[in-house]
Amino acid sequence: MVSYMDYTSPKTQFFADVNKSTLFKKDRRNYINVLGIDQLNTLENVSLLDIYLSRNNVVEPHYHQNAAELVFCITGSAVVSLLNPFTKQIQNYPIKPGQAANVPHGWWHYEVATEDNTHLLAIFNAPTPEVILGSDLLKLTPANIMAHTYCLDENQWKQAIAPVQQTTFIGPPANCNRGSYQPAANKYDYQQPAAAHKNQYYPYNP
């Protein structure tokens, strides 16, 4: 129970329609709806993103500074990839309906749909799912800092990230003219969850 909530108030909310709360929409097949305390004020430490993707669309690399994330597959299929900061390795978890992958608090990660009509539910242990997105890191970090820090050619860096004009959320952008993307069979270096846990160190269980 939320200690500061007046449950007798007419403003108290016990119902919300997530379909009417769009966070981001790329097109009619690729969009994200949100449910947090701003949409339903009786929520405690829980929130969710309702994610719809078509094949090869990506929830861009990002991390949540305030929560862990449990990604549950409802329809279709996807690969949940995360960077383990302790092993310095990317771990890939393909999920199908009824399967889930857990992303610990603050870990860099992304999701790639491997089928059309993929529907994912991302559940967070926080009242609002805060996020820091890769596209924002790329476009907001000064080019001279990136060039100096990593010994890059500043003009080449500027040219490389010039297409990143807006926050992406779901990539590639609708106006991408790179041509069709055909992933290799082992593109994501698939790793079954049972094998992933073997001989690996997981420092905490959020």
C-alpha positions in Angstrom: 0.0 0.0 0.0 1.3 3.5 -0.9 1.5 5.3 2.5 0.9 8.8 1.0 -2.1 7.8 -1.1 -5.6 8.9 -0.1 -7.6 5.9 -1.2 -10.9 7.8 -0.4 -10.1 10.5 -2.9 -12.1 10.6 -6.2 -8.7 11.2 -8.0 -7.5 7.7 -6.9 -7.0 5.5 -10.0 -7.4 1.8 -10.1 -7.7 1.3 -13.9 -5.8 2.5 -16.9 -5.9 1.7 -20.6 -2.4 1.1 -21.8 -3.5 1.2 -25.4 -4.1 4.9 -25.0 -0.8 5.7 -23.5 1.8 5.7 -26.3 5.4 6.5 -25.4 6.8 6.2 -28.9 5.4 5.3 -32.4 7.6 4.5 -35.4 4.8 3.2 -37.5 1.6 1.1 -37.1 3.7 -2.1 -36.4 6.4 -0.7 -34.2 5.5 1.3 -31.1 5.7 1.3 -27.3 3.0 2.0 -24.8 3.8 2.9 -21.2 2.2 2.4 -17.8 3.7 4.1 -14.8 2.6 6.1 -11.8 1.8 9.0 -14.1 -0.8 6.9 -15.8 -2.0 5.0 -12.7 -1.4 6.7 -9.5 -1.9 3.8 -7.2 1.1 1.9 -8.6 3.9 1.2 -6.2 7.3 -0.1 -7.3 6.1 -1.5 -10.6 5.7 -0.1 -14.2 5.7 -1.5 -17.7 6.3 -0.9 -21.3 4.1 -2.7 -23.9 6.3 -3.2 -27.0 5.2 -4.1 -30.5 7.8 -4.8 -33.1 8.1 -6.2 -36.7 11.0 -8.4 -37.8 14.5 -6.9 -37.5 13.3 -3.8 -35.6 15.4 -3.0 -32.5 14.6 -1.4 -29.2 17.8 0.6 -29.3 20.7 0.1 -26.9 19.9 1.7 -23.6 20.0 1.3 -19.8 17.6 2.0 -17.0 19.1 4.1 -14.2 16.3 3.4 -11.7 15.2 -0.2 -12.3 15.8 -3.8 -13.4 13.8 -5.0 -16.3 12.0 -8.3 -17.0 11.2 -8.8 -20.7 8.4 -11.3 -21.3 7.4 -12.5 -24.8 3.7 -12.6 -25.6 3.8 -13.3 -29.3 6.5 -13.6 -32.0 10.1 -13.9 -30.9 13.0 -11.6 -30.0 16.6 -11.7 -28.8 17.3 -9.8 -25.6 21.0 -8.8 -25.5 22.8 -7.4 -22.5 26.3 -6.3 -21.7 27.5 -8.0 -18.5 29.7 -5.3 -16.9 31.5 -7.9 -14.8 32.5 -10.3 -17.6 32.7 -7.6 -20.3 30.7 -9.8 -22.7 27.5 -9.5 -24.6 25.0 -12.2 -23.6 22.1 -13.0 -26.0 18.9 -14.6 -25.0 16.3 -15.6 -27.6 12.8 -15.6 -26.2 9.5 -17.0 -27.5 6.0 -16.8 -26.1 5.9 -17.6 -22.5 9.7 -17.0 -22.0 11.4 -14.2 -20.3 14.8 -12.6 -19.9 16.0 -10.5 -17.0 18.1 -7.4 -17.3 19.7 -6.3 -14.0 19.5 -2.7 -12.8 21.6 -0.3 -14.9 22.9 -2.9 -17.5 23.3 -1.8 -21.1 20.9 -3.8 -23.3 18.7 -4.0 -26.4 16.0 -6.2 -28.0 15.7 -7.3 -31.6 12.5 -8.8 -33.0 13.2 -11.9 -35.1 9.6 -12.3 -36.3 6.8 -10.0 -37.4 4.0 -9.3 -35.0 6.3 -9.6 -32.0 4.8 -8.4 -28.7 6.9 -7.9 -25.6 6.0 -6.8 -22.1 8.8 -5.1 -20.2 8.2 -5.0 -16.4 10.2 -2.7 -14.1 10.6 -2.6 -10.3 10.1 1.2 -10.2 7.0 3.4 -10.5 8.4 5.1 -13.6 10.7 3.3 -16.1 13.5 5.9 -16.5 15.9 5.4 -19.4 19.1 6.7 -21.0 19.2 5.9 -24.7 22.1 5.2 -27.0 20.9 7.7 -29.6 20.9 10.5 -26.9 24.5 9.5 -25.8 25.7 9.7 -29.4 24.0 13.0 -30.4 24.5 14.9 -27.1 28.1 14.1 -26.3 30.3 16.8 -27.9 32.1 15.5 -30.9 35.4 17.1 -29.8 35.2 15.1 -26.5 34.6 11.8 -28.3 37.4 12.5 -30.8 39.9 13.5 -28.1 39.0 10.8 -25.6 39.2 7.9 -28.2 41.7 9.3 -30.6 39.2 9.7 -33.4 39.0 12.0 -36.4 36.5 14.6 -35.2 35.1 15.2 -38.7 34.7 11.5 -39.4 32.9 11.1 -36.1 30.5 14.0 -36.9 29.8 12.5 -40.3 29.2 9.0 -38.9 26.6 10.1 -36.3 25.1 12.9 -38.5 22.0 10.7 -39.3 21.2 10.4 -35.5 19.1 13.6 -35.3 16.4 12.5 -32.9 15.9 10.1 -30.1 15.5 6.7 -31.8 13.7 4.3 -29.3 13.0 1.8 -32.2 15.5 1.5 -35.0 16.3 1.6 -37.7 14.6 5.0 -38.3 11.7 5.0 -40.8 13.7 7.1 -43.3 16.7 4.7 -43.3 17.9 4.1 -46.9 20.5 1.5 -46.1 18.6 -1.3 -47.9 17.0 -4.4 -46.5 18.7 -6.1 -43.6 19.3 -9.8 -43.7 20.7 -11.2 -40.5 23.1 -14.2 -40.6 22.0 -17.4 -38.9 24.3 -16.6 -36.0 23.9 -12.9 -36.1 23.2 -12.5 -32.5 25.4 -15.4 -31.2 22.3 -17.0 -29.7 22.8 -18.4 -26.2 20.3 -20.6 -24.5 19.6 -19.5 -20.9 20.6 -22.8 -19.4 24.0 -22.6 -21.0 24.3 -18.9 -20.1 24.2 -19.6 -16.4 26.8 -22.3 -16.4 30.2 -21.2 -15.1 29.2 -17.5 -15.0 29.2 -15.2 -12.1 26.1 -13.2 -11.4 26.9 -10.7 -8.5 23.4 -10.0 -7.4 19.8 -11.0 -7.9 17.7 -7.8 -8.2 
